[in-house]
Amino acid sequence: MMTFIAAAFLVLAGTTISGYVEAARLRRDLQYTYDRALGDLNDCVSSMQVTLEKSLYANTPTQQNGLAARVMREASLAKGALAVLPVSDGSLFEASRFITQAGDFAMSLSARISAGGTITEEEYASLQQLSEYASRLQESLRNADPDFSSGSSDNFKDTSDEFADYPTLIYDGPFSDHIAQRQPVFLEGEEELPQGNAQKCAADFLGVPQDELSHDGDTAGNLATYNFSRGTQRITVSRLGGHVVSLIDAREAGEQTLDEEQAKAAAAAFLESRGMTDMKESYYVVSDGVCTINYAYEQDGVICYPDLVKVSVALDNGGVVEYNASGFLMNHTDRDLSQVALTADEARESVSPYLTPDEGRLALIPTAGLNEVLTYEFHCEGQNGEQVLVYINAETGYEEQILILLQTDNGVLTR
C-alpha cells in the first residue's frame, strides 16, 4: 500500500510539474504573439505617418493614387494587429477609429483621383491632421510597455489620452462618423406629436385598441421615437409626424406552411395597407421560419435604394414579425432624377468585357457617406456563371459599385 501511494504521489507530482511547465510555455508563446502584434502595429502606424506626410507634397495623380493605396494597405494591416491585442479597457478604441478613418479617407481620395478629380484644400488640411495624429500614435505606442502575462492589459491610457481631442473627419467614406449626425429628410417640417397621439398611430398601425399598448419610454437622437409594447410586440413611432419606424414581434415562428412567394405577397399587401406605395421588391432571405424582404422606393421608373423598407413575414401564418422603415424616413424625398447624360447603351460600354450585362435600368444608389448618385444598374453574368450587379454613373460613365449576387436555398443576398 505504501509503495502504491508513493508511486501515485510521484505520478501526480510529475503531472503537476508538467502542467506548470506547459502553462509557462503557453504564457511565453502568448506574450510573444502579443509583443509581435504590438510591434507590427507600431511599424504600420510609422509607415502610415510617413506616407501621409509624403501625400502632402505629391502633385501628380499617379503618385497621389499610389500613396493613397499604401495608406489603405497599412491601415488594413494595423487593424489586423489591433485585433490581436487583448486590451480590456477600451483605451485603444479611439486609436482604432483613427486608423479606420485614415484608411477610408485614403480610399475616398483614391476613388476621386481615379475619376479625374483633384485633392481640395480642405482635404489637404485633413491629410495634415491625420499625419500629426499618426505621429502622436506612433510615439505613444513606442513608449508603451504593456504586460500581457495576465491575458489582457490596460496599460494604454496614454494612448487613449492622445486621442481625447481627435476630431471627426467630414468626408464621403463608409466609416464617416457624420452619417449618424444627419437629420431624417422625410420628417423635415413635421410637428412633434404628444405621446398619446403617437400611441394612437401605433395602435392604428397594428389594428388594435389604443389601450392595449403600453408606453415603454422614449428614444432620443436625430430619429427620436416613442416606444410602445403589446405582448411580444415592440413598436416605435417617430416623435416628428408620428410615423412608425419599426415593429418587432419576438414570438417564435411555428411549423412552416407558406413558401417564399406567399410571404412576398403578404409583405406587399401589408405595405400597401399601411400606405407604403410605389415600393419595389429587391432581395429576400429566409431564416428560422421567417422570410425577410427588402423594398426600395420607385420614382418615375427609377429604383431609389436609399429609401429602404424591410418587412419580415413568418412562414407559419403569414404574419408580419418585423418592419423597419428607418432608411425610408431618413432618406425619402422627391428627387430631380433628370441628370442622365448617357444612354443605357453608352453606360454598358463601361461594364467589364468579362461580364455579359442585361439591358440595364436606372437606379439611385447611396454613396458611403451622405450623397446619392444616379446610375445604370446592370445585372450581369460572369464567365463562370456568376451573377454580378454593376452600377455605372449615368452622368460620367464611371463604375460606382460592383456587387456579387449569391443565389442560395434561403434567398438572394449580395456581397
C-alpha positions in Angstrom: 0.0 0.0 0.0 2.8 2.4 0.9 4.6 1.6 -2.4 1.3 2.3 -4.3 0.7 5.6 -2.5 4.3 6.7 -3.1 4.0 5.8 -6.8 0.7 7.7 -7.2 2.2 10.7 -5.4 5.2 10.7 -7.8 2.9 10.4 -10.9 0.7 13.3 -9.5 3.7 15.4 -8.8 5.1 14.8 -12.3 1.8 15.6 -13.9 1.6 18.9 -11.9 5.1 19.9 -12.7 4.5 19.1 -16.4 1.3 21.2 -16.3 3.1 24.1 -14.8 5.9 23.9 -17.5 3.3 23.6 -20.3 1.3 26.6 -18.8 4.5 28.7 -18.6 5.4 27.8 -22.2 1.9 28.8 -23.4 2.2 32.1 -21.5 5.5 32.8 -23.2 4.1 32.0 -26.6 1.1 34.2 -25.9 3.3 37.1 -24.7 5.4 36.7 -27.9 2.3 36.8 -30.0 1.1 40.0 -28.3 4.5 41.6 -28.5 4.8 40.8 -32.2 1.3 42.2 -32.8 2.3 45.4 -30.9 5.5 45.6 -33.0 3.5 45.1 -36.2 1.1 47.8 -35.2 3.9 50.2 -34.4 5.5 49.5 -37.8 2.2 50.0 -39.7 1.5 53.3 -37.9 5.0 54.5 -38.6 4.7 53.7 -42.3 1.2 55.4 -42.3 2.7 58.6 -40.8 5.5 58.8 -43.4 3.1 58.1 -46.3 0.6 60.7 -45.1 3.4 63.2 -44.8 4.5 62.4 -48.4 0.9 62.8 -49.6 1.1 66.5 -48.6 3.7 67.0 -51.3 2.6 64.6 -54.0 1.5 66.6 -57.0 0.6 64.1 -59.8 -2.4 61.8 -59.9 -0.2 58.7 -60.3 1.9 59.5 -57.2 -1.2 60.6 -55.1 -3.0 57.3 -56.0 0.0 55.2 -55.1 0.4 56.9 -51.7 -3.3 56.6 -51.0 -3.2 52.8 -51.8 -0.2 52.5 -49.4 -2.2 54.2 -46.6 -5.1 51.9 -47.2 -2.8 48.8 -47.0 -1.0 49.9 -43.9 -4.4 50.8 -42.2 -5.7 47.3 -43.0 -2.6 45.7 -41.5 -2.8 47.9 -38.5 -6.4 46.9 -37.8 -5.3 43.3 -38.1 -2.6 43.8 -35.5 -5.0 45.7 -33.2 -7.5 42.8 -33.3 -4.9 40.5 -31.7 -4.1 42.7 -28.7 -6.1 41.8 -25.6 -6.9 45.3 -24.4 -9.6 45.2 -21.8 -10.4 48.8 -21.0 -11.2 50.3 -24.4 -8.1 52.5 -24.3 -7.3 51.8 -28.0 -10.8 52.4 -29.2 -10.1 55.9 -30.4 -6.8 54.8 -32.0 -8.7 52.1 -33.8 -11.2 54.7 -35.0 -8.3 56.9 -36.2 -6.7 54.1 -38.2 -10.1 53.2 -39.8 -10.8 56.8 -40.8 -7.3 57.3 -42.2 -7.6 54.2 -44.4 -11.1 55.1 -45.5 -10.1 58.7 -46.2 -7.3 57.4 -48.4 -9.9 55.2 -50.2 -12.1 58.2 -50.8 -9.3 60.2 -52.2 -8.2 57.4 -54.4 -11.6 56.9 -55.9 -11.9 60.7 -56.7 -8.4 60.9 -58.2 -9.1 57.8 -60.4 -12.2 59.6 -61.6 -10.1 62.6 -62.7 -10.8 64.7 -59.6 -8.2 66.7 -57.5 -7.5 67.0 -53.8 -9.1 70.1 -52.3 -7.5 72.5 -49.8 -9.8 71.1 -47.1 -8.6 67.6 -47.8 -5.0 68.7 -47.7 -5.8 70.1 -44.2 -7.3 66.7 -43.2 -4.1 64.9 -44.5 -2.0 67.3 -42.4 -4.2 66.5 -39.4 -4.0 62.7 -40.0 -0.2 62.9 -40.2 0.0 64.7 -36.9 -2.2 62.2 -35.1 -0.3 59.3 -36.7 2.9 60.8 -35.3 1.3 61.0 -31.8 0.1 57.5 -32.0 3.5 56.2 -33.1 5.2 57.9 -30.2 2.7 56.6 -27.7 3.0 53.1 -29.0 6.8 53.3 -28.9 6.7 54.3 -25.2 4.1 51.7 -24.3 5.4 48.6 -22.3 2.3 46.5 -21.6 2.4 43.4 -19.6 0.2 40.7 -21.2 1.1 38.0 -18.7 -2.4 38.0 -17.2 -4.0 37.7 -20.7 -5.0 41.4 -21.0 -3.6 44.8 -20.5 -4.9 48.2 -19.5 -1.6 50.0 -20.0 -2.6 52.1 -23.0 -4.1 55.0 -21.1 -1.5 57.4 -22.5 -2.5 56.3 -26.0 -6.2 57.0 -25.2 -5.3 60.4 -23.8 -3.5 61.4 -27.0 -6.8 60.9 -28.9 -9.1 62.6 -26.4 -9.4 65.6 -28.7 -9.4 63.7 -32.0 -11.9 65.4 -34.3 -14.5 63.9 -36.6 -13.4 63.9 -40.2 -16.0 65.1 -42.7 -15.6 63.1 -45.9 -17.5 60.7 -48.1 -16.4 57.4 -46.6 -18.1 54.3 -45.2 -16.9 54.9 -41.7 -17.7 58.5 -41.5 -19.0 59.5 -38.1 -21.1 62.3 -39.6 -23.5 59.8 -41.1 -25.1 59.5 -37.6 -25.4 63.2 -37.4 -27.8 63.7 -40.3 -31.4 64.6 -40.0 -34.3 62.5 -41.3 -35.1 64.1 -44.7 -38.7 62.7 -44.8 -39.6 64.3 -41.5 -38.4 67.8 -42.3 -41.2 70.3 -41.4 -43.2 67.7 -39.4 -44.5 68.7 -36.0 -43.7 66.8 -32.8 -46.7 64.7 -31.6 -47.7 64.2 -28.0 -47.1 60.7 -26.7 -50.8 60.0 -26.7 -51.2 60.8 -30.4 -48.2 58.7 -31.2 -49.7 55.8 -29.3 -52.8 56.1 -31.4 -50.7 55.9 -34.6 -49.0 52.8 -33.3 -52.4 51.2 -32.4 -53.8 52.0 -35.8 -50.8 50.5 -37.5 -51.2 47.3 -35.5 -55.0 47.3 -35.9 -55.6 47.1 -32.1 -57.3 49.3 -29.5 -55.0 52.0 -28.2 -55.4 50.9 -24.6 -53.7 47.6 -25.4 -50.4 49.3 -25.8 -48.0 50.3 -23.0 -45.7 53.2 -23.2 -42.1 52.0 -22.7 -40.3 55.3 -22.7 -38.7 57.4 -25.4 -35.5 57.2 -27.5 -33.6 60.4 -28.2 -31.4 61.2 -31.2 -32.0 62.5 -34.7 -34.7 60.0 -35.3 -36.3 60.4 -31.9 -39.1 57.9 -31.1 -41.8 57.0 -28.7 -41.6 53.3 -27.8 -44.6 51.0 -27.1 -45.2 47.3 -26.4 -48.1 44.8 -26.6 -47.3 41.3 -25.6 -44.4 40.1 -27.7 -44.7 43.1 -30.0 -42.5 46.2 -29.7 -43.2 49.2 -31.9 -41.6 52.6 -32.2 -43.1 55.8 -33.6 -41.3 58.9 -34.7 -41.9 61.9 -32.4 -42.0 64.1 -35.5 -45.0 63.3 -37.6 -46.0 60.1 -35.9 -44.6 57.6 -38.5 -44.0 54.0 -37.5 -40.2 53.5 -37.5 -40.0 49.8 -36.6 -42.1 46.9 -35.4 -40.7 43.7 -33.9 -42.7 40.7 -32.8 -40.5 38.4 -30.7 -42.7 35.3 -31.0 -41.2 32.2 -32.3 -42.4 31.0 -35.8 -44.1 27.7 -35.8 -44.1 25.0 -38.5 -43.8 26.4 -42.0 -46.9 26.3 -44.1 -46.1 29.1 -46.6 -43.5 29.4 -49.3 -41.4 32.5 -50.2 -43.8 33.7 -52.9 -46.7 33.7 -50.5 -44.6 35.6 -47.9 -43.7 38.2 -50.6 -47.4 38.6 -51.4 -48.2 39.0 -47.7 -45.5 41.6 -47.3 -46.6 43.6 -50.3 -50.2 43.6 -49.1 -49.0 44.7 -45.6 -47.1 47.7 -47.1 -50.0 48.8 -49.3 -52.5 48.6 -46.4 -50.2 50.9 -44.4 -49.9 53.5 -47.2 -46.4 52.5 -48.4 -47.0 52.6 -52.1 -44.6 52.5 -55.1 -42.3 50.1 -53.2 -40.2 47.7 -55.4 -39.1 44.3 -54.0 -35.4 43.8 -54.3 -33.9 40.8 -52.4 -35.0 38.4 -49.7 -33.6 35.8 -47.3 -35.3 33.0 -45.3 -34.0 32.2 -41.8 -35.6 30.4 -38.8 -39.0 30.2 -40.4 -39.1 33.9 -41.3 -38.8 35.5 -44.8 -37.3 39.0 -44.8 -37.8 41.1 -47.9 -36.1 44.4 -48.8 -38.1 47.0 -50.6 -36.9 50.2 -52.3 -38.9 53.2 -53.4 -39.5 53.6 -57.1 -39.8 57.1 -58.6 -40.6 57.6 -62.3 -39.2 54.2 -63.1 -36.0 54.8 -61.1 -35.2 52.5 -58.1 -34.2 54.6 -55.2 -32.2 52.2 -53.0 -31.6 54.7 -50.1 -35.3 54.7 -49.4 -35.3 51.2 -47.9 -38.0 49.4 -46.1 -37.6 45.9 -44.6 -40.5 43.5 -43.9 -40.2 40.1 -42.3 -43.1 37.6 -42.6 -43.4 34.4 -40.5 -43.9 31.4 -42.7 -46.3 29.7 -40.3 -49.2 32.1 -40.7 -48.1 35.0 -42.9 -48.0 37.5 -40.0 -45.5 40.4 -40.1 -43.0 39.9 -37.4 -40.6 42.7 -38.3 -41.0 46.1 -40.1 -38.3 48.7 -40.4 -38.7 52.0 -42.2 -35.8 53.9 -40.8 -34.0 54.0 -44.2 -37.1 55.4 -45.8 -37.7 58.1 -43.1 -34.0 59.1 -43.2 -33.7 59.5 -46.9 -37.0 59.7 -48.8 -37.8 62.9 -50.7 -38.9 63.9 -54.2 -35.7 64.0 -56.2 -34.6 65.5 -59.5 -33.6 62.4 -61.5 -33.1 64.2 -64.8 -29.3 64.2 -64.7 -28.8 61.5 -67.2 -26.0 62.3 -69.7 -25.6 58.7 -71.0 -27.9 56.2 -72.6 -28.0 52.7 -71.3 -26.1 51.5 -74.3 -23.3 54.1 -73.7 -23.2 53.2 -70.0 -23.0 49.5 -70.9 -19.7 50.1 -72.6 -18.1 50.7 -69.2 -19.0 47.2 -68.0 -16.2 44.7 -67.9 -15.8 42.7 -71.2 -15.7 39.6 -68.9 -19.3 40.2 -68.0 -22.5 39.9 -70.1 -24.9 42.7 -69.0 -28.6 42.9 -69.4 -30.4 45.9 -70.8 -30.0 47.8 -67.6 -32.2 50.2 -65.6 -31.8 53.5 -63.8 -31.1 53.2 -60.1 -30.3 55.8 -57.4 -27.7 54.3 -55.0 -26.2 55.7 -51.8 -22.6 56.5 -51.6 -20.7 55.5 -48.5 -21.3 58.9 -46.9 -24.2 61.3 -47.3 -24.5 61.5 -51.0 -26.5 59.7 -53.7 -25.6 59.0 -57.3 -27.8 58.2 -60.3 -26.6 55.1 -62.0 -27.5 52.4 -64.5 -27.8 49.1 -62.8 -26.7 46.1 -65.0 -27.5 42.6 -64.0 -24.6 40.6 -65.5 -23.4 37.1 -65.9 -19.7 36.2 -65.5 -17.7 33.7 -67.5 -18.3 31.0 -64.9 -21.9 31.8 -64.4 -21.5 34.3 -61.6 -24.3 36.8 -61.1 -23.0 40.3 -60.7 -24.6 43.7 -60.3 -22.6 46.6 -61.8 -23.6 50.3 -61.2 -22.4 52.8 -63.8 -22.6 56.5 -63.2 -25.3 57.8 -65.5 -23.5 61.2 -65.9 -19.8 60.3 -66.0 -19.8 56.6 -67.1 -17.5 55.6 -64.1 -18.1 52.4 -62.2 -19.7 53.3 -58.9 -20.3 49.9 -57.3 -20.0 46.2 -58.0 -21.9 43.6 -56.1 -21.8 39.8 -56.3 -25.2 38.1 -56.1 -25.4 35.0 -54.0 -28.2 32.6 -55.0 -28.9 30.3 -52.1 -31.6 28.0 -51.0 -32.6 30.6 -48.4 -32.8 33.6 -50.7 -30.8 36.1 -52.7 -28.0 38.0 -51.0 -25.3 40.4 -52.2 -21.7 40.9 -51.1 
